[in-house]
Amino acid sequence: MADRLKVTPKSYLLVDCGTANTTAILIDVVEGRYRLIGQAAEPSTALAPWNDAFSGIQQVINQLMEMTGRRLLTAEGDLIHPADANGAGVDIFGLTFSAAPALKTVLVGLLEEVSLGSGRRALNTIYAEEIEQLSLTDSREEKEQIDALLAQLPDLVLMTGGTDGGADDRLIRLVETVGLAISMMDTNRKPEVVFAGNSAMREKVTRLLNDIASVQVAENVRPSLDAEQLNDAAALIEGIYTSRNLRQLPNIESALSWCDLNPQPTTSAVGYLMDYFARLQNGSVLCVDIGAQSSSLIAATPAGRQQLIRTDLGMGRPLARLLEESDLSEMMRFIPVGIGHVALRDFLLERSLRPNTIPATPDELALEQGLVRYQLSRLRQAAERDWGWPADHMPVQSMLVARGLPLVGAARPNQALLMLLDALRPAGVFAVALDRYQVLPGLGLLAPRDPLTVVQVLAHNALDHLGWVVAPIGRAQPGQKVLNVRLKSERLGTLDVEVMSDTIEVLPLGYGETAELQIEPLRRFDVGQGPGRGRKVKISGGGIGVVIDARQRPLQLAEEADKRREQLRQWQWEIGG
């Protein structure tokens, strides 16, 4: 790997291996600057019935070869690497992944509202599933606890508990119980252990477990009652997921042998790019991704990044779990067509088995988009709880980026934007873009190594920019005027609009156009500068233009089903969906 990186690379092949789709992008130099040369996607073969991740990677590269006319693989299916003098092959290959099994984790701590909560937030930064918990409130006998751990066979035990400087023998008793369980496990099935609790107890915990398990120590996730530090533990957990679970993907070793860059989980790679956007725009950036087996939310600011991954939300297997855990009546509130519980249940089961299914009728499309709204709203609620965000809206200062087939593959971009506005309730004045070509994981993987390449690729429409959103916060009666908006552009001249409460307005501003947007809020509405304070912004156009969403936060949905469906259809008509 080191020898290859000594030579300045000219071409990159970056593959993202997901549970539903495997995608690939090809980047090379055109007229002295890096460009996105091609992008391809194929159904993933990582899981049953194929159980061959490498086959899907070869298939998507073959499709990329057909699209670009560039030879990347030999007749035997090996990567031509580095590129040869005839232009075949690539210089650098990189891999991101979300198809690896979730990290099955036992969470150990003292109190739910303190150390366990912090440990769970650290765990939720990666593709993980909490399968068991041990705490002070656990009323089971030690034998029952040990039996539970032996039955689950976890990949990771994450231990938290105790503020720094204290001494708590109660935590040691839990550690001893875990140690007994691990000592009874087969050597090749023993979990990794991360201790992220009271720093004064690290040596004792390590001494108790070192002979029976691999133990890593992180900074205390809860050093005091009013402080939380997750980054160190989250980094260790990500490393364990990558080193342990990536290799559980069937036949992945051949692809790993091609890698010049260390493989990264998809969400982590995207997170690096959101860090760049936040620094570039000096504001907050939100990225949402709804996938087949997981969904994620990333919030980046110049000061740092938070990320949340939910393996119980997605358009594949998680839909079957929704049948057990969710109220179907609540789910139906997001669907603009009439459907009974039995039909909805059948639809969920069908989609859980075939997440790549394309809606065949308008009603199926409405059902799918209603499920997207419901799951994104649950993702938002988790962020409100974990990050302390307001319950009625999500603060966005600069940019909202969306990923995932149900969003980027919507029949019209207006529909994708409405799903985001309905479910996430973003507020402020911000740009919106879709990762339609699925470039973010690869570019995020590349960013720490070659930021210039990433900047040049992004500068040439690698993202599908939809335009800008103005989403004020305030209270008014339906039909009352809440904003005066003035749009000045070379093509349109000056356009003045009065915006009424509970409406959506769309102003035309196409790709390549720029404008000045002046916003004057009334009735102490807030557009990000404080109640009643106006602002001017320089904006650029996109696939939709400027959307002014003056609906109340949270959305006021009618209780009566027919009126509510009509309300949802009206909003779709107003936004142009």
PyMOL commands that set and color helices and strands:
alter all, ss='L'
color gray80, all
select helices_A, chain A and resi 2-5+53-68+112-123+142-152+169-183+187-189+199-209+231-248+253-258+266-281+318-325+328-332+341-353+362-387+405-408+413-424+440-446+451-458+561-575
alter helices_A, ss='H'
color red, helices_A
select strands_A, chain A and resi 11-17+21-30+33-43+92-97+103-108+128-134+156-159+192-195+214-217+264-265+285-290+295-301+304-310+394-395+399-403+426-434+464-471+481-489+493-500+504-507+514-521+535-540+545-549
alter strands_A, ss='S'
color yellow, strands_A
deselect
rebuild
show_as cartoon
